[in-house]
Amino acid sequence: MSTVWRLSALLAVAFLAGCGFQLRGEITLPPELAHIRVQVADAFSPLQGNLEQALARAGAREPTGKERSALLRISRNQMKRMPLSVGRTGRVQEYSMRYEVVMTLTDATGSVVVPEQEIALERSYQFETLRAQGTPGEEEVVRTELERDMTQAILRRIRAAVTDP
């Protein structure tokens, strides 16, 4: 009986590999994008480091010296916190955190791979005045999740642009 299960598992893996299945977040870059330089408008944003790490996991390297490279340019990188609902006393009860990025990807020859486009993500969270000390921690968690999700959204845009339709 265990031989049947092993054979079934092997067959399932073969089918998944044969159809081109990849785990979410995994990206395979073509050779012309093997060297990518990341340029983010906000130098203090963690987005640049997150993107560099994610691209390195995908096989990209930072260019050395005057080596020609593709350029992932983030021209706008902005996170905003906006009140979403206000209670009877006039105090904010819920906030919305919005993360907006404008990106462009060009290859080493200067050809546009991903034209300029905006990506926006939004999350909301509760602000409880009785637990005001815990709320900044919740805001930080939402901010970190948005930064992680934005990195994945940018990688998905790149993957969609470089895969054959």
Chimera marker file (.cmm) of the C-alpha trace (Angstrom):
<marker_set name="trace">
<marker id="1" x="0.000" y="0.000" z="0.000" r="1" g="1" b="0" radius="0.5"/>
<marker id="2" x="2.834" y="2.433" z="0.767" r="1" g="1" b="0" radius="0.5"/>
<marker id="3" x="4.206" y="1.905" z="-2.749" r="1" g="1" b="0" radius="0.5"/>
<marker id="4" x="0.906" y="3.170" z="-4.170" r="1" g="1" b="0" radius="0.5"/>
<marker id="5" x="1.103" y="6.313" z="-2.015" r="1" g="1" b="0" radius="0.5"/>
<marker id="6" x="4.713" y="6.965" z="-2.994" r="1" g="1" b="0" radius="0.5"/>
<marker id="7" x="3.894" y="6.513" z="-6.659" r="1" g="1" b="0" radius="0.5"/>
<marker id="8" x="0.872" y="8.825" z="-6.309" r="1" g="1" b="0" radius="0.5"/>
<marker id="9" x="2.962" y="11.502" z="-4.600" r="1" g="1" b="0" radius="0.5"/>
<marker id="10" x="5.687" y="11.226" z="-7.234" r="1" g="1" b="0" radius="0.5"/>
<marker id="11" x="3.111" y="11.469" z="-10.000" r="1" g="1" b="0" radius="0.5"/>
<marker id="12" x="1.507" y="14.553" z="-8.390" r="1" g="1" b="0" radius="0.5"/>
<marker id="13" x="4.880" y="16.299" z="-8.106" r="1" g="1" b="0" radius="0.5"/>
<marker id="14" x="5.673" y="15.460" z="-11.735" r="1" g="1" b="0" radius="0.5"/>
<marker id="15" x="2.353" y="16.930" z="-12.881" r="1" g="1" b="0" radius="0.5"/>
<marker id="16" x="2.916" y="20.124" z="-10.890" r="1" g="1" b="0" radius="0.5"/>
<marker id="17" x="6.432" y="20.551" z="-12.248" r="1" g="1" b="0" radius="0.5"/>
<marker id="18" x="5.247" y="19.793" z="-15.767" r="1" g="1" b="0" radius="0.5"/>
<marker id="19" x="2.540" y="22.452" z="-15.756" r="1" g="1" b="0" radius="0.5"/>
<marker id="20" x="4.968" y="25.198" z="-14.663" r="1" g="1" b="0" radius="0.5"/>
<marker id="21" x="3.666" y="25.525" z="-11.106" r="1" g="1" b="0" radius="0.5"/>
<marker id="22" x="5.777" y="27.728" z="-8.818" r="1" g="1" b="0" radius="0.5"/>
<marker id="23" x="5.254" y="28.673" z="-5.211" r="1" g="1" b="0" radius="0.5"/>
<marker id="24" x="3.820" y="32.130" z="-4.724" r="1" g="1" b="0" radius="0.5"/>
<marker id="25" x="6.535" y="34.724" z="-4.316" r="1" g="1" b="0" radius="0.5"/>
<marker id="26" x="9.040" y="32.776" z="-6.366" r="1" g="1" b="0" radius="0.5"/>
<marker id="27" x="10.162" y="34.515" z="-9.521" r="1" g="1" b="0" radius="0.5"/>
<marker id="28" x="12.574" y="33.427" z="-12.214" r="1" g="1" b="0" radius="0.5"/>
<marker id="29" x="14.294" y="36.313" z="-13.941" r="1" g="1" b="0" radius="0.5"/>
<marker id="30" x="15.398" y="36.216" z="-17.576" r="1" g="1" b="0" radius="0.5"/>
<marker id="31" x="19.134" y="36.722" z="-18.311" r="1" g="1" b="0" radius="0.5"/>
<marker id="32" x="18.683" y="40.382" z="-19.297" r="1" g="1" b="0" radius="0.5"/>
<marker id="33" x="17.473" y="41.066" z="-15.746" r="1" g="1" b="0" radius="0.5"/>
<marker id="34" x="20.256" y="39.125" z="-14.013" r="1" g="1" b="0" radius="0.5"/>
<marker id="35" x="21.794" y="42.386" z="-12.759" r="1" g="1" b="0" radius="0.5"/>
<marker id="36" x="19.270" y="44.773" z="-11.228" r="1" g="1" b="0" radius="0.5"/>
<marker id="37" x="19.876" y="48.031" z="-9.439" r="1" g="1" b="0" radius="0.5"/>
<marker id="38" x="17.071" y="49.209" z="-7.136" r="1" g="1" b="0" radius="0.5"/>
<marker id="39" x="16.514" y="52.949" z="-6.775" r="1" g="1" b="0" radius="0.5"/>
<marker id="40" x="13.912" y="54.117" z="-4.243" r="1" g="1" b="0" radius="0.5"/>
<marker id="41" x="12.857" y="57.769" z="-3.897" r="1" g="1" b="0" radius="0.5"/>
<marker id="42" x="12.730" y="57.556" z="-0.087" r="1" g="1" b="0" radius="0.5"/>
<marker id="43" x="16.228" y="56.570" z="0.988" r="1" g="1" b="0" radius="0.5"/>
<marker id="44" x="15.067" y="55.717" z="4.520" r="1" g="1" b="0" radius="0.5"/>
<marker id="45" x="12.319" y="53.321" z="3.461" r="1" g="1" b="0" radius="0.5"/>
<marker id="46" x="12.815" y="49.599" z="4.144" r="1" g="1" b="0" radius="0.5"/>
<marker id="47" x="11.376" y="48.912" z="0.671" r="1" g="1" b="0" radius="0.5"/>
<marker id="48" x="14.784" y="49.108" z="-1.008" r="1" g="1" b="0" radius="0.5"/>
<marker id="49" x="16.319" y="46.478" z="1.266" r="1" g="1" b="0" radius="0.5"/>
<marker id="50" x="13.238" y="44.261" z="0.983" r="1" g="1" b="0" radius="0.5"/>
<marker id="51" x="13.321" y="44.446" z="-2.824" r="1" g="1" b="0" radius="0.5"/>
<marker id="52" x="17.067" y="43.785" z="-2.998" r="1" g="1" b="0" radius="0.5"/>
<marker id="53" x="16.688" y="40.698" z="-0.794" r="1" g="1" b="0" radius="0.5"/>
<marker id="54" x="13.703" y="39.386" z="-2.765" r="1" g="1" b="0" radius="0.5"/>
<marker id="55" x="15.464" y="39.930" z="-6.105" r="1" g="1" b="0" radius="0.5"/>
<marker id="56" x="18.605" y="38.224" z="-4.781" r="1" g="1" b="0" radius="0.5"/>
<marker id="57" x="16.480" y="35.196" z="-3.842" r="1" g="1" b="0" radius="0.5"/>
<marker id="58" x="15.191" y="35.250" z="-7.436" r="1" g="1" b="0" radius="0.5"/>
<marker id="59" x="18.758" y="35.078" z="-8.748" r="1" g="1" b="0" radius="0.5"/>
<marker id="60" x="19.458" y="38.752" z="-9.465" r="1" g="1" b="0" radius="0.5"/>
<marker id="61" x="22.719" y="40.368" z="-8.424" r="1" g="1" b="0" radius="0.5"/>
<marker id="62" x="23.657" y="43.950" z="-7.790" r="1" g="1" b="0" radius="0.5"/>
<marker id="63" x="25.915" y="45.281" z="-10.542" r="1" g="1" b="0" radius="0.5"/>
<marker id="64" x="29.568" y="45.860" z="-9.743" r="1" g="1" b="0" radius="0.5"/>
<marker id="65" x="31.408" y="48.921" z="-10.980" r="1" g="1" b="0" radius="0.5"/>
<marker id="66" x="30.243" y="50.179" z="-14.361" r="1" g="1" b="0" radius="0.5"/>
<marker id="67" x="28.511" y="46.947" z="-15.275" r="1" g="1" b="0" radius="0.5"/>
<marker id="68" x="25.315" y="47.549" z="-17.281" r="1" g="1" b="0" radius="0.5"/>
<marker id="69" x="22.229" y="46.632" z="-15.356" r="1" g="1" b="0" radius="0.5"/>
<marker id="70" x="18.479" y="46.780" z="-15.313" r="1" g="1" b="0" radius="0.5"/>
<marker id="71" x="16.964" y="49.498" z="-13.145" r="1" g="1" b="0" radius="0.5"/>
<marker id="72" x="13.958" y="49.082" z="-10.879" r="1" g="1" b="0" radius="0.5"/>
<marker id="73" x="13.013" y="52.669" z="-10.110" r="1" g="1" b="0" radius="0.5"/>
<marker id="74" x="10.522" y="53.527" z="-7.375" r="1" g="1" b="0" radius="0.5"/>
<marker id="75" x="9.733" y="57.192" z="-8.046" r="1" g="1" b="0" radius="0.5"/>
<marker id="76" x="7.101" y="57.512" z="-5.322" r="1" g="1" b="0" radius="0.5"/>
<marker id="77" x="7.004" y="55.577" z="-2.081" r="1" g="1" b="0" radius="0.5"/>
<marker id="78" x="4.420" y="56.954" z="0.297" r="1" g="1" b="0" radius="0.5"/>
<marker id="79" x="2.529" y="55.614" z="3.301" r="1" g="1" b="0" radius="0.5"/>
<marker id="80" x="-0.442" y="57.573" z="4.640" r="1" g="1" b="0" radius="0.5"/>
<marker id="81" x="-2.583" y="57.125" z="7.736" r="1" g="1" b="0" radius="0.5"/>
<marker id="82" x="-6.138" y="58.437" z="7.445" r="1" g="1" b="0" radius="0.5"/>
<marker id="83" x="-9.031" y="58.403" z="9.926" r="1" g="1" b="0" radius="0.5"/>
<marker id="84" x="-11.691" y="55.931" z="8.842" r="1" g="1" b="0" radius="0.5"/>
<marker id="85" x="-14.335" y="56.309" z="11.552" r="1" g="1" b="0" radius="0.5"/>
<marker id="86" x="-14.961" y="58.684" z="14.434" r="1" g="1" b="0" radius="0.5"/>
<marker id="87" x="-16.863" y="57.892" z="17.626" r="1" g="1" b="0" radius="0.5"/>
<marker id="88" x="-19.555" y="59.897" z="19.417" r="1" g="1" b="0" radius="0.5"/>
<marker id="89" x="-16.931" y="61.794" z="21.398" r="1" g="1" b="0" radius="0.5"/>
<marker id="90" x="-15.153" y="62.937" z="18.236" r="1" g="1" b="0" radius="0.5"/>
<marker id="91" x="-12.182" y="60.631" z="18.699" r="1" g="1" b="0" radius="0.5"/>
<marker id="92" x="-10.892" y="58.433" z="15.913" r="1" g="1" b="0" radius="0.5"/>
<marker id="93" x="-11.868" y="54.779" z="16.357" r="1" g="1" b="0" radius="0.5"/>
<marker id="94" x="-10.479" y="53.292" z="13.166" r="1" g="1" b="0" radius="0.5"/>
<marker id="95" x="-7.646" y="54.241" z="10.833" r="1" g="1" b="0" radius="0.5"/>
<marker id="96" x="-6.805" y="53.259" z="7.299" r="1" g="1" b="0" radius="0.5"/>
<marker id="97" x="-3.164" y="52.853" z="6.277" r="1" g="1" b="0" radius="0.5"/>
<marker id="98" x="-2.535" y="53.322" z="2.532" r="1" g="1" b="0" radius="0.5"/>
<marker id="99" x="0.772" y="52.476" z="0.848" r="1" g="1" b="0" radius="0.5"/>
<marker id="100" x="1.346" y="53.866" z="-2.652" r="1" g="1" b="0" radius="0.5"/>
<marker id="101" x="4.275" y="53.130" z="-4.926" r="1" g="1" b="0" radius="0.5"/>
<marker id="102" x="5.007" y="54.234" z="-8.489" r="1" g="1" b="0" radius="0.5"/>
<marker id="103" x="7.451" y="51.893" z="-10.231" r="1" g="1" b="0" radius="0.5"/>
<marker id="104" x="9.237" y="51.455" z="-13.556" r="1" g="1" b="0" radius="0.5"/>
<marker id="105" x="11.561" y="48.659" z="-14.697" r="1" g="1" b="0" radius="0.5"/>
<marker id="106" x="14.014" y="49.086" z="-17.565" r="1" g="1" b="0" radius="0.5"/>
<marker id="107" x="16.486" y="46.490" z="-18.793" r="1" g="1" b="0" radius="0.5"/>
<marker id="108" x="20.234" y="46.997" z="-19.305" r="1" g="1" b="0" radius="0.5"/>
<marker id="109" x="19.687" y="48.444" z="-22.805" r="1" g="1" b="0" radius="0.5"/>
<marker id="110" x="17.220" y="51.029" z="-21.510" r="1" g="1" b="0" radius="0.5"/>
<marker id="111" x="14.136" y="49.311" z="-22.928" r="1" g="1" b="0" radius="0.5"/>
<marker id="112" x="11.081" y="49.556" z="-20.721" r="1" g="1" b="0" radius="0.5"/>
<marker id="113" x="10.108" y="46.164" z="-19.295" r="1" g="1" b="0" radius="0.5"/>
<marker id="114" x="7.423" y="47.431" z="-16.894" r="1" g="1" b="0" radius="0.5"/>
<marker id="115" x="6.071" y="50.882" z="-17.786" r="1" g="1" b="0" radius="0.5"/>
<marker id="116" x="5.438" y="53.405" z="-15.024" r="1" g="1" b="0" radius="0.5"/>
<marker id="117" x="2.516" y="52.246" z="-12.922" r="1" g="1" b="0" radius="0.5"/>
<marker id="118" x="1.068" y="52.798" z="-9.491" r="1" g="1" b="0" radius="0.5"/>
<marker id="119" x="0.511" y="50.062" z="-6.954" r="1" g="1" b="0" radius="0.5"/>
<marker id="120" x="-1.637" y="50.865" z="-3.927" r="1" g="1" b="0" radius="0.5"/>
<marker id="121" x="-2.356" y="48.684" z="-0.902" r="1" g="1" b="0" radius="0.5"/>
<marker id="122" x="-4.641" y="49.543" z="1.982" r="1" g="1" b="0" radius="0.5"/>
<marker id="123" x="-5.346" y="48.090" z="5.427" r="1" g="1" b="0" radius="0.5"/>
<marker id="124" x="-7.501" y="49.306" z="8.278" r="1" g="1" b="0" radius="0.5"/>
<marker id="125" x="-7.059" y="48.851" z="12.009" r="1" g="1" b="0" radius="0.5"/>
<marker id="126" x="-8.907" y="49.723" z="15.211" r="1" g="1" b="0" radius="0.5"/>
<marker id="127" x="-7.785" y="52.495" z="17.531" r="1" g="1" b="0" radius="0.5"/>
<marker id="128" x="-9.095" y="51.856" z="21.011" r="1" g="1" b="0" radius="0.5"/>
<marker id="129" x="-8.746" y="54.849" z="23.302" r="1" g="1" b="0" radius="0.5"/>
<marker id="130" x="-8.875" y="52.568" z="26.341" r="1" g="1" b="0" radius="0.5"/>
<marker id="131" x="-5.872" y="50.602" z="25.041" r="1" g="1" b="0" radius="0.5"/>
<marker id="132" x="-3.955" y="53.537" z="23.592" r="1" g="1" b="0" radius="0.5"/>
<marker id="133" x="-0.598" y="52.026" z="24.584" r="1" g="1" b="0" radius="0.5"/>
<marker id="134" x="-1.167" y="48.930" z="22.419" r="1" g="1" b="0" radius="0.5"/>
<marker id="135" x="-2.320" y="50.851" z="19.352" r="1" g="1" b="0" radius="0.5"/>
<marker id="136" x="1.113" y="52.066" z="18.169" r="1" g="1" b="0" radius="0.5"/>
<marker id="137" x="2.227" y="48.438" z="18.169" r="1" g="1" b="0" radius="0.5"/>
<marker id="138" x="-0.754" y="47.486" z="16.028" r="1" g="1" b="0" radius="0.5"/>
<marker id="139" x="0.026" y="50.331" z="13.630" r="1" g="1" b="0" radius="0.5"/>
<marker id="140" x="3.614" y="49.092" z="13.338" r="1" g="1" b="0" radius="0.5"/>
<marker id="141" x="2.389" y="45.563" z="12.553" r="1" g="1" b="0" radius="0.5"/>
<marker id="142" x="0.106" y="46.929" z="9.810" r="1" g="1" b="0" radius="0.5"/>
<marker id="143" x="2.970" y="49.027" z="8.418" r="1" g="1" b="0" radius="0.5"/>
<marker id="144" x="5.323" y="46.014" z="8.352" r="1" g="1" b="0" radius="0.5"/>
<marker id="145" x="2.676" y="43.846" z="6.663" r="1" g="1" b="0" radius="0.5"/>
<marker id="146" x="2.085" y="46.520" z="4.023" r="1" g="1" b="0" radius="0.5"/>
<marker id="147" x="5.828" y="46.778" z="3.316" r="1" g="1" b="0" radius="0.5"/>
<marker id="148" x="6.082" y="43.000" z="2.921" r="1" g="1" b="0" radius="0.5"/>
<marker id="149" x="2.972" y="42.834" z="0.734" r="1" g="1" b="0" radius="0.5"/>
<marker id="150" x="4.210" y="45.714" z="-1.443" r="1" g="1" b="0" radius="0.5"/>
<marker id="151" x="7.472" y="43.869" z="-2.109" r="1" g="1" b="0" radius="0.5"/>
<marker id="152" x="5.472" y="40.833" z="-3.233" r="1" g="1" b="0" radius="0.5"/>
<marker id="153" x="3.147" y="42.982" z="-5.370" r="1" g="1" b="0" radius="0.5"/>
<marker id="154" x="6.133" y="44.522" z="-7.176" r="1" g="1" b="0" radius="0.5"/>
<marker id="155" x="7.633" y="41.071" z="-7.779" r="1" g="1" b="0" radius="0.5"/>
<marker id="156" x="4.312" y="39.844" z="-9.186" r="1" g="1" b="0" radius="0.5"/>
<marker id="157" x="4.243" y="42.799" z="-11.610" r="1" g="1" b="0" radius="0.5"/>
<marker id="158" x="7.772" y="41.973" z="-12.737" r="1" g="1" b="0" radius="0.5"/>
<marker id="159" x="6.913" y="38.292" z="-13.112" r="1" g="1" b="0" radius="0.5"/>
<marker id="160" x="3.820" y="39.132" z="-15.186" r="1" g="1" b="0" radius="0.5"/>
<marker id="161" x="5.899" y="41.362" z="-17.467" r="1" g="1" b="0" radius="0.5"/>
<marker id="162" x="8.734" y="38.887" z="-18.066" r="1" g="1" b="0" radius="0.5"/>
<marker id="163" x="6.747" y="35.673" z="-18.477" r="1" g="1" b="0" radius="0.5"/>
<marker id="164" x="5.654" y="34.697" z="-21.955" r="1" g="1" b="0" radius="0.5"/>
<marker id="165" x="1.924" y="35.277" z="-22.502" r="1" g="1" b="0" radius="0.5"/>
<link id1="1" id2="2" r="1" g="1" b="0" radius="0.2"/>
<link id1="2" id2="3" r="1" g="1" b="0" radius="0.2"/>
<link id1="3" id2="4" r="1" g="1" b="0" radius="0.2"/>
<link id1="4" id2="5" r="1" g="1" b="0" radius="0.2"/>
<link id1="5" id2="6" r="1" g="1" b="0" radius="0.2"/>
<link id1="6" id2="7" r="1" g="1" b="0" radius="0.2"/>
<link id1="7" id2="8" r="1" g="1" b="0" radius="0.2"/>
<link id1="8" id2="9" r="1" g="1" b="0" radius="0.2"/>
<link id1="9" id2="10" r="1" g="1" b="0" radius="0.2"/>
<link id1="10" id2="11" r="1" g="1" b="0" radius="0.2"/>
<link id1="11" id2="12" r="1" g="1" b="0" radius="0.2"/>
<link id1="12" id2="13" r="1" g="1" b="0" radius="0.2"/>
<link id1="13" id2="14" r="1" g="1" b="0" radius="0.2"/>
<link id1="14" id2="15" r="1" g="1" b="0" radius="0.2"/>
<link id1="15" id2="16" r="1" g="1" b="0" radius="0.2"/>
<link id1="16" id2="17" r="1" g="1" b="0" radius="0.2"/>
<link id1="17" id2="18" r="1" g="1" b="0" radius="0.2"/>
<link id1="18" id2="19" r="1" g="1" b="0" radius="0.2"/>
<link id1="19" id2="20" r="1" g="1" b="0" radius="0.2"/>
<link id1="20" id2="21" r="1" g="1" b="0" radius="0.2"/>
<link id1="21" id2="22" r="1" g="1" b="0" radius="0.2"/>
<link id1="22" id2="23" r="1" g="1" b="0" radius="0.2"/>
<link id1="23" id2="24" r="1" g="1" b="0" radius="0.2"/>
<link id1="24" id2="25" r="1" g="1" b="0" radius="0.2"/>
<link id1="25" id2="26" r="1" g="1" b="0" radius="0.2"/>
<link id1="26" id2="27" r="1" g="1" b="0" radius="0.2"/>
<link id1="27" id2="28" r="1" g="1" b="0" radius="0.2"/>
<link id1="28" id2="29" r="1" g="1" b="0" radius="0.2"/>
<link id1="29" id2="30" r="1" g="1" b="0" radius="0.2"/>
<link id1="30" id2="31" r="1" g="1" b="0" radius="0.2"/>
<link id1="31" id2="32" r="1" g="1" b="0" radius="0.2"/>
<link id1="32" id2="33" r="1" g="1" b="0" radius="0.2"/>
<link id1="33" id2="34" r="1" g="1" b="0" radius="0.2"/>
<link id1="34" id2="35" r="1" g="1" b="0" radius="0.2"/>
<link id1="35" id2="36" r="1" g="1" b="0" radius="0.2"/>
<link id1="36" id2="37" r="1" g="1" b="0" radius="0.2"/>
<link id1="37" id2="38" r="1" g="1" b="0" radius="0.2"/>
<link id1="38" id2="39" r="1" g="1" b="0" radius="0.2"/>
<link id1="39" id2="40" r="1" g="1" b="0" radius="0.2"/>
<link id1="40" id2="41" r="1" g="1" b="0" radius="0.2"/>
<link id1="41" id2="42" r="1" g="1" b="0" radius="0.2"/>
<link id1="42" id2="43" r="1" g="1" b="0" radius="0.2"/>
<link id1="43" id2="44" r="1" g="1" b="0" radius="0.2"/>
<link id1="44" id2="45" r="1" g="1" b="0" radius="0.2"/>
<link id1="45" id2="46" r="1" g="1" b="0" radius="0.2"/>
<link id1="46" id2="47" r="1" g="1" b="0" radius="0.2"/>
<link id1="47" id2="48" r="1" g="1" b="0" radius="0.2"/>
<link id1="48" id2="49" r="1" g="1" b="0" radius="0.2"/>
<link id1="49" id2="50" r="1" g="1" b="0" radius="0.2"/>
<link id1="50" id2="51" r="1" g="1" b="0" radius="0.2"/>
<link id1="51" id2="52" r="1" g="1" b="0" radius="0.2"/>
<link id1="52" id2="53" r="1" g="1" b="0" radius="0.2"/>
<link id1="53" id2="54" r="1" g="1" b="0" radius="0.2"/>
<link id1="54" id2="55" r="1" g="1" b="0" radius="0.2"/>
<link id1="55" id2="56" r="1" g="1" b="0" radius="0.2"/>
<link id1="56" id2="57" r="1" g="1" b="0" radius="0.2"/>
<link id1="57" id2="58" r="1" g="1" b="0" radius="0.2"/>
<link id1="58" id2="59" r="1" g="1" b="0" radius="0.2"/>
<link id1="59" id2="60" r="1" g="1" b="0" radius="0.2"/>
<link id1="60" id2="61" r="1" g="1" b="0" radius="0.2"/>
<link id1="61" id2="62" r="1" g="1" b="0" radius="0.2"/>
<link id1="62" id2="63" r="1" g="1" b="0" radius="0.2"/>
<link id1="63" id2="64" r="1" g="1" b="0" radius="0.2"/>
<link id1="64" id2="65" r="1" g="1" b="0" radius="0.2"/>
<link id1="65" id2="66" r="1" g="1" b="0" radius="0.2"/>
<link id1="66" id2="67" r="1" g="1" b="0" radius="0.2"/>
<link id1="67" id2="68" r="1" g="1" b="0" radius="0.2"/>
<link id1="68" id2="69" r="1" g="1" b="0" radius="0.2"/>
<link id1="69" id2="70" r="1" g="1" b="0" radius="0.2"/>
<link id1="70" id2="71" r="1" g="1" b="0" radius="0.2"/>
<link id1="71" id2="72" r="1" g="1" b="0" radius="0.2"/>
<link id1="72" id2="73" r="1" g="1" b="0" radius="0.2"/>
<link id1="73" id2="74" r="1" g="1" b="0" radius="0.2"/>
<link id1="74" id2="75" r="1" g="1" b="0" radius="0.2"/>
<link id1="75" id2="76" r="1" g="1" b="0" radius="0.2"/>
<link id1="76" id2="77" r="1" g="1" b="0" radius="0.2"/>
<link id1="77" id2="78" r="1" g="1" b="0" radius="0.2"/>
<link id1="78" id2="79" r="1" g="1" b="0" radius="0.2"/>
<link id1="79" id2="80" r="1" g="1" b="0" radius="0.2"/>
<link id1="80" id2="81" r="1" g="1" b="0" radius="0.2"/>
<link id1="81" id2="82" r="1" g="1" b="0" radius="0.2"/>
<link id1="82" id2="83" r="1" g="1" b="0" radius="0.2"/>
<link id1="83" id2="84" r="1" g="1" b="0" radius="0.2"/>
<link id1="84" id2="85" r="1" g="1" b="0" radius="0.2"/>
<link id1="85" id2="86" r="1" g="1" b="0" radius="0.2"/>
<link id1="86" id2="87" r="1" g="1" b="0" radius="0.2"/>
<link id1="87" id2="88" r="1" g="1" b="0" radius="0.2"/>
<link id1="88" id2="89" r="1" g="1" b="0" radius="0.2"/>
<link id1="89" id2="90" r="1" g="1" b="0" radius="0.2"/>
<link id1="90" id2="91" r="1" g="1" b="0" radius="0.2"/>
<link id1="91" id2="92" r="1" g="1" b="0" radius="0.2"/>
<link id1="92" id2="93" r="1" g="1" b="0" radius="0.2"/>
<link id1="93" id2="94" r="1" g="1" b="0" radius="0.2"/>
<link id1="94" id2="95" r="1" g="1" b="0" radius="0.2"/>
<link id1="95" id2="96" r="1" g="1" b="0" radius="0.2"/>
<link id1="96" id2="97" r="1" g="1" b="0" radius="0.2"/>
<link id1="97" id2="98" r="1" g="1" b="0" radius="0.2"/>
<link id1="98" id2="99" r="1" g="1" b="0" radius="0.2"/>
<link id1="99" id2="100" r="1" g="1" b="0" radius="0.2"/>
<link id1="100" id2="101" r="1" g="1" b="0" radius="0.2"/>
<link id1="101" id2="102" r="1" g="1" b="0" radius="0.2"/>
<link id1="102" id2="103" r="1" g="1" b="0" radius="0.2"/>
<link id1="103" id2="104" r="1" g="1" b="0" radius="0.2"/>
<link id1="104" id2="105" r="1" g="1" b="0" radius="0.2"/>
<link id1="105" id2="106" r="1" g="1" b="0" radius="0.2"/>
<link id1="106" id2="107" r="1" g="1" b="0" radius="0.2"/>
<link id1="107" id2="108" r="1" g="1" b="0" radius="0.2"/>
<link id1="108" id2="109" r="1" g="1" b="0" radius="0.2"/>
<link id1="109" id2="110" r="1" g="1" b="0" radius="0.2"/>
<link id1="110" id2="111" r="1" g="1" b="0" radius="0.2"/>
<link id1="111" id2="112" r="1" g="1" b="0" radius="0.2"/>
<link id1="112" id2="113" r="1" g="1" b="0" radius="0.2"/>
<link id1="113" id2="114" r="1" g="1" b="0" radius="0.2"/>
<link id1="114" id2="115" r="1" g="1" b="0" radius="0.2"/>
<link id1="115" id2="116" r="1" g="1" b="0" radius="0.2"/>
<link id1="116" id2="117" r="1" g="1" b="0" radius="0.2"/>
<link id1="117" id2="118" r="1" g="1" b="0" radius="0.2"/>
<link id1="118" id2="119" r="1" g="1" b="0" radius="0.2"/>
<link id1="119" id2="120" r="1" g="1" b="0" radius="0.2"/>
<link id1="120" id2="121" r="1" g="1" b="0" radius="0.2"/>
<link id1="121" id2="122" r="1" g="1" b="0" radius="0.2"/>
<link id1="122" id2="123" r="1" g="1" b="0" radius="0.2"/>
<link id1="123" id2="124" r="1" g="1" b="0" radius="0.2"/>
<link id1="124" id2="125" r="1" g="1" b="0" radius="0.2"/>
<link id1="125" id2="126" r="1" g="1" b="0" radius="0.2"/>
<link id1="126" id2="127" r="1" g="1" b="0" radius="0.2"/>
<link id1="127" id2="128" r="1" g="1" b="0" radius="0.2"/>
<link id1="128" id2="129" r="1" g="1" b="0" radius="0.2"/>
<link id1="129" id2="130" r="1" g="1" b="0" radius="0.2"/>
<link id1="130" id2="131" r="1" g="1" b="0" radius="0.2"/>
<link id1="131" id2="132" r="1" g="1" b="0" radius="0.2"/>
<link id1="132" id2="133" r="1" g="1" b="0" radius="0.2"/>
<link id1="133" id2="134" r="1" g="1" b="0" radius="0.2"/>
<link id1="134" id2="135" r="1" g="1" b="0" radius="0.2"/>
<link id1="135" id2="136" r="1" g="1" b="0" radius="0.2"/>
<link id1="136" id2="137" r="1" g="1" b="0" radius="0.2"/>
<link id1="137" id2="138" r="1" g="1" b="0" radius="0.2"/>
<link id1="138" id2="139" r="1" g="1" b="0" radius="0.2"/>
<link id1="139" id2="140" r="1" g="1" b="0" radius="0.2"/>
<link id1="140" id2="141" r="1" g="1" b="0" radius="0.2"/>
<link id1="141" id2="142" r="1" g="1" b="0" radius="0.2"/>
<link id1="142" id2="143" r="1" g="1" b="0" radius="0.2"/>
<link id1="143" id2="144" r="1" g="1" b="0" radius="0.2"/>
<link id1="144" id2="145" r="1" g="1" b="0" radius="0.2"/>
<link id1="145" id2="146" r="1" g="1" b="0" radius="0.2"/>
<link id1="146" id2="147" r="1" g="1" b="0" radius="0.2"/>
<link id1="147" id2="148" r="1" g="1" b="0" radius="0.2"/>
<link id1="148" id2="149" r="1" g="1" b="0" radius="0.2"/>
<link id1="149" id2="150" r="1" g="1" b="0" radius="0.2"/>
<link id1="150" id2="151" r="1" g="1" b="0" radius="0.2"/>
<link id1="151" id2="152" r="1" g="1" b="0" radius="0.2"/>
<link id1="152" id2="153" r="1" g="1" b="0" radius="0.2"/>
<link id1="153" id2="154" r="1" g="1" b="0" radius="0.2"/>
<link id1="154" id2="155" r="1" g="1" b="0" radius="0.2"/>
<link id1="155" id2="156" r="1" g="1" b="0" radius="0.2"/>
<link id1="156" id2="157" r="1" g="1" b="0" radius="0.2"/>
<link id1="157" id2="158" r="1" g="1" b="0" radius="0.2"/>
<link id1="158" id2="159" r="1" g="1" b="0" radius="0.2"/>
<link id1="159" id2="160" r="1" g="1" b="0" radius="0.2"/>
<link id1="160" id2="161" r="1" g="1" b="0" radius="0.2"/>
<link id1="161" id2="162" r="1" g="1" b="0" radius="0.2"/>
<link id1="162" id2="163" r="1" g="1" b="0" radius="0.2"/>
<link id1="163" id2="164" r="1" g="1" b="0" radius="0.2"/>
<link id1="164" id2="165" r="1" g="1" b="0" radius="0.2"/>
</marker_set>
